[in-house]
Amino acid sequence: MRTLSPVITTSLVAAFLGAGATEARAQESGSRTLTVEEAVEVALSTNPRLLGRQSVTRSAEALEHAATGRMLPSVHVFDEYQHWNAPFSIPFGAVNFTVRDQDTNTLAISANQPLVGLMHLSQDHTAQQRAAEATHEDLAAERANIKERVEVGYLRLFEAKALEDIAKASEAELADQVTVTTARVTAGVLTTADLLRVKVAVANAKQQEIQAHTQGEIERAGLLGVLGLPMEQSVEFAEPRTLLAHASAALPPLKDAQGQAAKARPELRSLQLQLDASDHTRKARKYLLLPDIDAEAGYSRLDGQPFSPVNSAFVGVKANWNIWEWGATWYAQKAAEEQASAVHFQLEEQGRQIGVEVATDLAQARASASAVDVARETIASAEEAYRVTEALLKAGSATTTDLLDAQAALTQARLNLTRAEYEQAVAQVTLQRGLGR
């Protein structure tokens, strides 16, 4: 974890103290405190969109098993019992020959194994297998999206809390100034206008506190929505210290980052698998133009028909070829070719989009890191300026307006540092998602 100087930590002390107080209140009330990691697990187990993706994945796996079964021998059993109104007999002289009894039963068992059809069936199976693998990648992409939403939600929530605490600290400092200024007005050193200016500054700080608190409530509601928890749920959120600690992690070069994303992003792997599936589908439609030749075997048993053999069996080969069907199979094959071409272009477009996305995320991460450095330098200057102005005011060399300006600059510097640090953490989370990690 990075080491922060006392000046740097000024903007986050209130947030850390607020988190400790939150955990204490949670223990007293019996509510649960969720860490980022726990919240991610909750979201992954309850998110409806993700659960729907899981159902799609299981459906694709079932279709893959169905495609496997179509390549194996199929066995059919037929059994029919019939009770007729009377037996059927043929008179022959003085003798009647029974051709069919009043009760008959027909049992037929047949087996069929595709031969030439295995060519298109195997392609169909491979296509379905690739499609099932693609749904797994889609599921991984959705999991990554949910994880990013939870982590960003945590950072935005605690950013709002930190801003609220900074506003409260500024309000407390200004309240002290109200007391001092009131005493000096009474002593005739300052005017009523000076006191009014200090009170206006207090009101502005209070307004900042209200805005930050409202933003925190909005972020909390959004986070509860992602987790699938009711808005009145008694749950507290732990400070995302790990995310803040990793905010300053080293950034990779653009070329390396784009290469990493091209290998790791599940969206690209999904499209590549879909392209492979489309290619196998195209081949399967092409093989459908060939005749179907199947090996077959059968057994039958006839009871109640004296002139038919009771038991019989056969083996053979069956051929079937659709000589004319108005080009239905041919056009299906052409359609599969165009679908494969469409997926190819979609893969190319997705690759370009991810390349731009990674470049944008990397630029944002670098900019946020620079903003943090600038904010740290600024807050040191603002703190020194406030200290000097306060001393000059006590010595009578500065006005209340000068002190209020210095205090406002210090508060703004603290706000800027807090925003910059959280923006850096958010940028790092977004970048890691973009890299497929």
LINCOR-V124407 format. One record per residue. N is the residue number from 1. RES is the residue in one small letter. PHI is phi in radians with two decimals (none if undefined). PSI is psi in whole degrees, 0 to 359 (* if undefined). Layout:
n: <N & N>
res: <RES & RES>
phi: <PHI & PHI>
psi: <PSI & PSI>
This chain:
n: <1 & 2 & 3 & 4 & 5 & 6 & 7 & 8 & 9 & 10 & 11 & 12 & 13 & 14 & 15 & 16 & 17 & 18 & 19 & 20 & 21 & 22 & 23 & 24 & 25 & 26 & 27 & 28 & 29 & 30 & 31 & 32 & 33 & 34 & 35 & 36 & 37 & 38 & 39 & 40 & 41 & 42 & 43 & 44 & 45 & 46 & 47 & 48 & 49 & 50 & 51 & 52 & 53 & 54 & 55 & 56 & 57 & 58 & 59 & 60 & 61 & 62 & 63 & 64 & 65 & 66 & 67 & 68 & 69 & 70 & 71 & 72 & 73 & 74 & 75 & 76 & 77 & 78 & 79 & 80 & 81 & 82 & 83 & 84 & 85 & 86 & 87 & 88 & 89 & 90 & 91 & 92 & 93 & 94 & 95 & 96 & 97 & 98 & 99 & 100 & 101 & 102 & 103 & 104 & 105 & 106 & 107 & 108 & 109 & 110 & 111 & 112 & 113 & 114 & 115 & 116 & 117 & 118 & 119 & 120 & 121 & 122 & 123 & 124 & 125 & 126 & 127 & 128 & 129 & 130 & 131 & 132 & 133 & 134 & 135 & 136 & 137 & 138 & 139 & 140 & 141 & 142 & 143 & 144 & 145 & 146 & 147 & 148 & 149 & 150 & 151 & 152 & 153 & 154 & 155 & 156 & 157 & 158 & 159 & 160 & 161 & 162 & 163 & 164 & 165 & 166 & 167 & 168 & 169 & 170 & 171 & 172 & 173 & 174 & 175 & 176 & 177 & 178 & 179 & 180 & 181 & 182 & 183 & 184 & 185 & 186 & 187 & 188 & 189 & 190 & 191 & 192 & 193 & 194 & 195 & 196 & 197 & 198 & 199 & 200 & 201 & 202 & 203 & 204 & 205 & 206 & 207 & 208 & 209 & 210 & 211 & 212 & 213 & 214 & 215 & 216 & 217 & 218 & 219 & 220 & 221 & 222 & 223 & 224 & 225 & 226 & 227 & 228 & 229 & 230 & 231 & 232 & 233 & 234 & 235 & 236 & 237 & 238 & 239 & 240 & 241 & 242 & 243 & 244 & 245 & 246 & 247 & 248 & 249 & 250 & 251 & 252 & 253 & 254 & 255 & 256 & 257 & 258 & 259 & 260 & 261 & 262 & 263 & 264 & 265 & 266 & 267 & 268 & 269 & 270 & 271 & 272 & 273 & 274 & 275 & 276 & 277 & 278 & 279 & 280 & 281 & 282 & 283 & 284 & 285 & 286 & 287 & 288 & 289 & 290 & 291 & 292 & 293 & 294 & 295 & 296 & 297 & 298 & 299 & 300 & 301 & 302 & 303 & 304 & 305 & 306 & 307 & 308 & 309 & 310 & 311 & 312 & 313 & 314 & 315 & 316 & 317 & 318 & 319 & 320 & 321 & 322 & 323 & 324 & 325 & 326 & 327 & 328 & 329 & 330 & 331 & 332 & 333 & 334 & 335 & 336 & 337 & 338 & 339 & 340 & 341 & 342 & 343 & 344 & 345 & 346 & 347 & 348 & 349 & 350 & 351 & 352 & 353 & 354 & 355 & 356 & 357 & 358 & 359 & 360 & 361 & 362 & 363 & 364 & 365 & 366 & 367 & 368 & 369 & 370 & 371 & 372 & 373 & 374 & 375 & 376 & 377 & 378 & 379 & 380 & 381 & 382 & 383 & 384 & 385 & 386 & 387 & 388 & 389 & 390 & 391 & 392 & 393 & 394 & 395 & 396 & 397 & 398 & 399 & 400 & 401 & 402 & 403 & 404 & 405 & 406 & 407 & 408 & 409 & 410 & 411 & 412 & 413 & 414 & 415 & 416 & 417 & 418 & 419 & 420 & 421 & 422 & 423 & 424 & 425 & 426 & 427 & 428 & 429 & 430 & 431 & 432 & 433 & 434 & 435 & 436 & 437>
res: <m & r & t & l & s & p & v & i & t & t & s & l & v & a & a & f & l & g & a & g & a & t & e & a & r & a & q & e & s & g & s & r & t & l & t & v & e & e & a & v & e & v & a & l & s & t & n & p & r & l & l & g & r & q & s & v & t & r & s & a & e & a & l & e & h & a & a & t & g & r & m & l & p & s & v & h & v & f & d & e & y & q & h & w & n & a & p & f & s & i & p & f & g & a & v & n & f & t & v & r & d & q & d & t & n & t & l & a & i & s & a & n & q & p & l & v & g & l & m & h & l & s & q & d & h & t & a & q & q & r & a & a & e & a & t & h & e & d & l & a & a & e & r & a & n & i & k & e & r & v & e & v & g & y & l & r & l & f & e & a & k & a & l & e & d & i & a & k & a & s & e & a & e & l & a & d & q & v & t & v & t & t & a & r & v & t & a & g & v & l & t & t & a & d & l & l & r & v & k & v & a & v & a & n & a & k & q & q & e & i & q & a & h & t & q & g & e & i & e & r & a & g & l & l & g & v & l & g & l & p & m & e & q & s & v & e & f & a & e & p & r & t & l & l & a & h & a & s & a & a & l & p & p & l & k & d & a & q & g & q & a & a & k & a & r & p & e & l & r & s & l & q & l & q & l & d & a & s & d & h & t & r & k & a & r & k & y & l & l & l & p & d & i & d & a & e & a & g & y & s & r & l & d & g & q & p & f & s & p & v & n & s & a & f & v & g & v & k & a & n & w & n & i & w & e & w & g & a & t & w & y & a & q & k & a & a & e & e & q & a & s & a & v & h & f & q & l & e & e & q & g & r & q & i & g & v & e & v & a & t & d & l & a & q & a & r & a & s & a & s & a & v & d & v & a & r & e & t & i & a & s & a & e & e & a & y & r & v & t & e & a & l & l & k & a & g & s & a & t & t & t & d & l & l & d & a & q & a & a & l & t & q & a & r & l & n & l & t & r & a & e & y & e & q & a & v & a & q & v & t & l & q & r & g & l & g & r>
phi: <none & -1.18 & -1.73 & -1.90 & -1.28 & -1.00 & -1.17 & -1.15 & -1.35 & -0.94 & -1.30 & -1.93 & -1.03 & -1.07 & -1.14 & -1.13 & -1.11 & -1.10 & -1.16 & -1.12 & -1.12 & -1.10 & -1.13 & -1.13 & -1.11 & -1.12 & -1.17 & -1.17 & -1.52 & 1.45 & -1.35 & -1.64 & -1.85 & -1.76 & -1.43 & -1.06 & -1.11 & -1.16 & -1.13 & -1.08 & -1.12 & -1.08 & -1.11 & -1.20 & -1.65 & -2.14 & -1.11 & -1.07 & -1.10 & -1.18 & -1.09 & -1.13 & -1.08 & -1.12 & -1.14 & -1.09 & -1.12 & -1.13 & -1.09 & -1.12 & -1.14 & -1.13 & -1.14 & -1.11 & -1.12 & -1.11 & -1.15 & -1.14 & -1.10 & -1.21 & -1.50 & -1.60 & -1.06 & -1.85 & -2.09 & -2.13 & -2.11 & -2.28 & -2.43 & -2.39 & -1.86 & -2.34 & -1.96 & -1.54 & -1.20 & -2.89 & -1.17 & -1.87 & -2.20 & -2.05 & -1.26 & -2.40 & 1.25 & -1.53 & -1.96 & -1.79 & -1.70 & -1.39 & -1.56 & -2.55 & -1.27 & -1.19 & -1.94 & -2.23 & -2.53 & -2.13 & -2.06 & -2.33 & -2.16 & -2.32 & -2.29 & -2.40 & -2.23 & -1.11 & -1.96 & -1.12 & -1.10 & -1.08 & -1.12 & -1.43 & -1.18 & -1.17 & -1.18 & -1.07 & -1.11 & -1.12 & -1.07 & -1.20 & -1.12 & -1.13 & -1.11 & -1.14 & -1.13 & -1.11 & -1.15 & -1.13 & -1.19 & -1.07 & -1.13 & -1.11 & -1.13 & -1.17 & -1.08 & -1.12 & -1.10 & -1.15 & -1.03 & -1.10 & -1.08 & -1.16 & -1.14 & -1.15 & -1.05 & -1.06 & -1.11 & -1.16 & -1.10 & -1.37 & -1.12 & -1.07 & -1.12 & -1.12 & -1.12 & -1.13 & -1.17 & -1.13 & -1.09 & -1.13 & -1.11 & -1.12 & -1.12 & -1.16 & -1.08 & -1.20 & -1.09 & -1.10 & -1.15 & -1.06 & -1.09 & -1.13 & -1.14 & -1.04 & -1.12 & -1.29 & -1.14 & -1.08 & -1.38 & 1.47 & -1.35 & -2.05 & -1.79 & -1.10 & -1.06 & -1.08 & -1.13 & -1.13 & -1.11 & -1.15 & -1.12 & -1.10 & -1.09 & -1.07 & -1.10 & -1.11 & -1.10 & -1.10 & -1.12 & -1.08 & -1.09 & -1.11 & -1.09 & -1.14 & -1.11 & -1.08 & -1.09 & -1.11 & -1.12 & -1.13 & -1.15 & -1.12 & -1.09 & -1.12 & -1.18 & -1.09 & -1.13 & -1.11 & -1.38 & 1.30 & -1.79 & -1.14 & -1.10 & -1.57 & -1.06 & -1.48 & -2.44 & -1.99 & -2.05 & -1.40 & -0.99 & -1.37 & -1.11 & -1.10 & -1.14 & -1.19 & -1.19 & -1.50 & -1.10 & -1.68 & -1.07 & -1.08 & -1.71 & -1.36 & -1.10 & -1.03 & -1.08 & -1.14 & -1.13 & -1.16 & -1.14 & -1.09 & -1.13 & -1.09 & -1.54 & -1.78 & -1.18 & -1.14 & -1.08 & -1.23 & -1.12 & -1.09 & -1.16 & -1.13 & -1.19 & -1.12 & -1.12 & -1.10 & -1.10 & -1.12 & -1.15 & -1.19 & -1.11 & -1.04 & -1.14 & -1.09 & -1.14 & -1.19 & -1.20 & -1.17 & -1.25 & -1.44 & -1.21 & -1.54 & -2.19 & -2.14 & -1.55 & -2.44 & -2.60 & -2.71 & -2.43 & -2.42 & -2.35 & -2.03 & -1.98 & 1.62 & -2.27 & -1.03 & -1.52 & -1.96 & -1.12 & -1.18 & -2.07 & -2.68 & -2.60 & -2.68 & -2.32 & -3.06 & -2.22 & -2.08 & -2.05 & -2.51 & -2.49 & -1.40 & -1.18 & -2.43 & -2.50 & 1.06 & 1.31 & -1.05 & -1.19 & -1.10 & -1.23 & -1.12 & -1.17 & -1.16 & -1.09 & -1.11 & -1.11 & -1.19 & -1.14 & -1.11 & -1.13 & -1.11 & -1.13 & -1.05 & -1.19 & -1.13 & -1.12 & -1.11 & -1.13 & -1.12 & -1.09 & -1.12 & -1.10 & -1.17 & -1.05 & -1.16 & -1.07 & -1.15 & -1.07 & -1.16 & -1.09 & -1.18 & -1.11 & -1.14 & -1.12 & -1.18 & -1.13 & -1.16 & -1.14 & -1.14 & -1.09 & -1.12 & -1.07 & -1.12 & -1.12 & -1.16 & -1.17 & -1.14 & -1.18 & -1.15 & -1.16 & -1.14 & -1.13 & -1.18 & -1.12 & -1.16 & -1.08 & -1.15 & -1.11 & -1.11 & -1.18 & -1.16 & -1.11 & -1.13 & -1.47 & 1.49 & -1.69 & -2.32 & -1.76 & -1.10 & -1.07 & -1.05 & -1.18 & -1.13 & -1.11 & -1.17 & -1.17 & -1.13 & -1.14 & -1.15 & -1.07 & -1.11 & -1.12 & -1.12 & -1.08 & -1.10 & -1.15 & -1.09 & -1.06 & -1.11 & -1.16 & -1.27 & -1.11 & -1.12 & -1.16 & -1.10 & -1.08 & -1.19 & -1.09 & -1.11 & -1.13 & -1.07 & -1.12 & -1.13 & -1.41 & 1.44 & -1.61>
psi: <141 & 153 & 129 & 139 & 163 & 324 & 318 & 322 & 354 & 319 & 342 & 353 & 315 & 322 & 317 & 316 & 321 & 322 & 320 & 318 & 323 & 316 & 321 & 317 & 323 & 320 & 321 & 320 & 350 & 6 & 163 & 141 & 121 & 131 & 171 & 315 & 319 & 321 & 322 & 317 & 320 & 314 & 320 & 337 & 347 & 346 & 123 & 321 & 318 & 319 & 324 & 320 & 322 & 322 & 320 & 320 & 315 & 324 & 316 & 322 & 321 & 320 & 326 & 317 & 322 & 320 & 326 & 317 & 329 & 343 & 344 & 164 & 140 & 139 & 131 & 136 & 131 & 129 & 131 & 123 & 136 & 134 & 111 & 166 & 334 & 158 & 157 & 119 & 152 & 119 & 137 & 92 & 230 & 359 & 138 & 125 & 122 & 117 & 326 & 130 & 169 & 327 & 126 & 157 & 133 & 122 & 127 & 129 & 126 & 152 & 144 & 133 & 116 & 142 & 284 & 327 & 342 & 336 & 312 & 331 & 322 & 323 & 320 & 319 & 315 & 320 & 317 & 326 & 315 & 322 & 320 & 320 & 325 & 323 & 329 & 320 & 322 & 321 & 318 & 322 & 319 & 321 & 318 & 321 & 316 & 317 & 316 & 317 & 319 & 314 & 317 & 322 & 318 & 312 & 318 & 323 & 313 & 339 & 315 & 319 & 318 & 319 & 323 & 318 & 324 & 318 & 320 & 319 & 318 & 321 & 321 & 318 & 318 & 328 & 321 & 321 & 326 & 316 & 313 & 316 & 321 & 316 & 322 & 328 & 318 & 323 & 353 & 7 & 320 & 167 & 170 & 329 & 321 & 318 & 319 & 322 & 321 & 318 & 323 & 319 & 321 & 316 & 320 & 319 & 320 & 321 & 319 & 321 & 316 & 316 & 316 & 320 & 317 & 317 & 323 & 319 & 321 & 315 & 323 & 316 & 319 & 321 & 318 & 324 & 319 & 322 & 349 & 26 & 147 & 151 & 333 & 7 & 133 & 86 & 141 & 160 & 132 & 150 & 130 & 64 & 323 & 317 & 321 & 324 & 326 & 0 & 328 & 20 & 151 & 142 & 136 & 161 & 155 & 315 & 316 & 321 & 316 & 323 & 320 & 316 & 320 & 331 & 326 & 340 & 123 & 334 & 319 & 319 & 322 & 314 & 324 & 320 & 322 & 322 & 318 & 318 & 319 & 323 & 318 & 325 & 319 & 316 & 321 & 318 & 328 & 318 & 339 & 345 & 343 & 159 & 151 & 126 & 119 & 146 & 140 & 156 & 154 & 158 & 140 & 150 & 126 & 119 & 138 & 8 & 90 & 330 & 2 & 146 & 139 & 313 & 136 & 154 & 159 & 159 & 153 & 185 & 135 & 132 & 140 & 129 & 121 & 96 & 319 & 122 & 28 & 32 & 17 & 312 & 323 & 314 & 331 & 322 & 320 & 321 & 320 & 324 & 316 & 325 & 320 & 321 & 321 & 317 & 324 & 313 & 326 & 321 & 318 & 317 & 319 & 321 & 317 & 318 & 318 & 324 & 315 & 320 & 316 & 318 & 319 & 314 & 320 & 319 & 320 & 320 & 319 & 320 & 319 & 325 & 319 & 321 & 322 & 316 & 315 & 318 & 324 & 320 & 320 & 319 & 329 & 317 & 319 & 320 & 319 & 321 & 321 & 318 & 315 & 316 & 321 & 321 & 320 & 324 & 318 & 328 & 355 & 9 & 356 & 159 & 170 & 324 & 319 & 318 & 319 & 321 & 319 & 320 & 321 & 320 & 321 & 315 & 316 & 322 & 319 & 317 & 317 & 320 & 316 & 312 & 317 & 319 & 319 & 325 & 324 & 319 & 318 & 317 & 323 & 320 & 315 & 319 & 316 & 321 & 318 & 328 & 352 & 21 & *>
